[in-house]
Amino acid sequence: MAITSAGSTARLGGRAVRHAVWEGLVPGSNALWAGAFVLPYIAVFLAFVIFPVGYGLWLGSAPATYRALFNDPIYMETVVNTLIFLAVGVNLKLFLALMLSGFFMRPQRWVKWLLLIFILPWAVPAIPTFISINWMLNGQWGFINNVIWTLFQVDGPPWLDNGSLALASNIVAYIWKWMPFWTLIFLAGRMAIPQELYESASVDGATGLNRFVHITFPIMANLYLVCTLLSVIWTLGDFNTVHFVSGGGPALQTHVLATLGIRDAFELSQPRLGMAAVISALPLLIPLVIVLMRKMGKGEVQL
């Protein structure tokens, strides 16, 4: 044991000597090591965050660009589409997710298997999913209209050839794709609620609706609000749904700000106009981010 202890002491002493020699040869070596680890992260942040954001803001900074954007005949329709998409899509998706999270709280084994199937739309890649939905909604030989003809011997509606139906199709596809994710979030929130509260309410004769109104929702209210804010922020930048389901058609009637910006920047080769379309969403986006950061900073959201 003494020999082993002596050997360990010698090794530690050797390391101390080497460290002292290194410190003597290279003053501030700790700072050099810290810089070697930190500088690559700073470089990546500058190259892939600061520069693109700054360059984009510079592209969309000219007042003449916004005059041209506001004079675009489809811009105001795009703004309305974006607001409808957010109001209907986000709220309906989160409401249904909250309700379904209660269903999936059931302890039966078949419910667990059903949950596994339910999350598949969220688990599969988004782009192939939306392309498949586009093909299914084809008015002439799409799967849905073929089923309608087979069952009722009538022609199905022109899903993607009518502006209102195409916008509704975008919203339904968006809800179907992303509702499983938020259902899992709310399911985790419900599982964190102490079961003793429900047991006490049951003893007092509370019904399922009363337990939801007086226990579940008040406890999950902050979580629901933060999920709503996050969903709105993410949906504002959602390009895939509209682009791959309706393509912004028919006749440019279903564009949202994200797809209009891409169209102007790449299809029309006007990057300044495209960036201006995206930046025009900032008056809605910035207040949402501020409220979200305040909620998170106060620690009001707990699972």
C-alpha positions, -999 to +999 in steps of 0.1 A: +000+000+000+028+024+008+045+017-025+012+023-043+006+056-024+041+067-032+036+059-069+003+079-070+020+108-052+048+108-077+024+108-106+005+137-091+037+155-085+048+150-120+016+164-133+019+194-111+055+200-123+044+197-160+015+221-153+038+245-136+063+243-165+035+249-190+023+279-171+058+292-170+065+287-207+031+299-218+017+327-197-021+327-195-024+292-209-058+287-192-071+317-212-057+301-244-074+268-237-107+287-230-103+306-262-096+275-282-129+260-271-150+292-272-138+308-305-152+281-328-187+286-313-184+323-316-174+320-352-203+296-360-227+320-343-214+350-362-214+331-395-248+313-393-269+336-370-256+372-369-246+375-405-277+360-421-300+380-398-281+412-403-279+408-440-316+400-442-325+431-422-302+452-445-319+437-476-354+446-462-345+481-449-353+502-479-386+521-476-392+518-513-392+480-509-421+482-485-440+506-508-437+480-536-447+452-512-478+470-500-488+478-536-486+441-545-522+430-551-518+397-533-500+410-502-530+420-482-547+387-491-516+369-479-517+388-446-554+378-441-545+342-450-517+342-425-539+355-397-566+329-405-540+302-406-527+312-372-561+318-356-578+286-368-548+263-372-530+270-339-560+273-317-579+243-331-548+222-330-539+230-294-575+226-282-578+192-298-544+182-285-555+192-249-587+171-252-569+141-267-543+142-240-570+135-215-582+105-236-546+091-237-544+093-199-565+061-198-545+031-184-558+005-209-531-012-230-550-006-262-549+031-256-511+030-254-510+013-287-534+038-302-511+066-289-482+050-307-502+050-340-514+085-333-479+101-331-468+086-365-479+116-386-456+138-364-428+112-365-426+109-403-408+136-424-430+166-432-423+171-469-433+136-481-463+138-459-475+171-474-467+159-510-489+128-503-517+150-491-514+171-522-518+140-544-547+128-523-566+161-528-562+161-566-597+169-579-596+145-609-579+113-597-570+119-560-576+093-534-603+112-515-624+121-545-621+085-558-635+073-524-663+098-526-672+086-561-670+049-551-693+054-520-718+080-533-714+081-571-709+119-571-679+140-580-658+152-551-652+189-545-622+207-562-601+208-531-571+226-545-589+245-573-610+267-549-594+293-528-614+287-496-611+249-499-574+251-506-568+272-475-589+249-454-569+219-468-537+236-457-550+242-422-563+206-419-530+192-431-511+214-407-533+203-378-530+166-387-492+168-389-484+188-357-513+179-333-496+147-321-465+166-309-486+190-287-507+162-275-476+146-260-466+179-244-501+182-228-500+145-218-468+151-199-484+181-182-514+161-172-492+133-158-474+158-136-507+168-118-510+150-084-537+123-086-547+131-050-564+162-063-586+141-087-594+116-059-605+143-035-627+159-062-643+125-069-650+120-032-668+154-033-689+143-062-672+162-090-679+151-125-653+147-152-661+181-166-659+197-132-625+181-126-612+194-159-626+230-153-615+233-117-583+212-116-568+203-149-571+235-169-561+260-141-530+240-134-521+237-171-532+272-181-496+287-181-484+256-201-512+261-226-504+298-230-467+291-236-475+263-261-498+288-279-471+314-281-445+289-293-468+274-319-477+309-333-440+318-336-431+285-353-462+286-376-453+321-388-422+306-403-439+274-416-432+272-453-437+235-460-474+231-453-487+257-478-460+252-504-464+214-507-501+211-501-516+240-522-485+256-536-500+290-528-527+284-554-551+286-570-541+319-586-519+328-556-549+329-533-535+308-504-501+322-499-489+330-463-461+354-455-435+326-454-443+313-488-448+348-503-413+357-492-398+327-508-418+333-540-407+369-542-371+362-534-365+332-557-393+328-583-395+365-590-357+371-583-365+400-559-347+391-526-353+425-511-391+422-517-391+387-503-372+398-472-396+427-467-425+402-468-409+382-441-399+412-420-435+425-422-444+398-397-421+412-370-448+435-355-467+403-346-437+382-338-418+405-315-446+410-288-451+372-288-414+366-281-414+392-254-444+377-236-429+342-240-395+353-225-413+369-196-433+338-189-402+316-191-382+340-170-407+340-142-406+302-141-444+300-145-443+269-167-438+236-151-445+200-163 
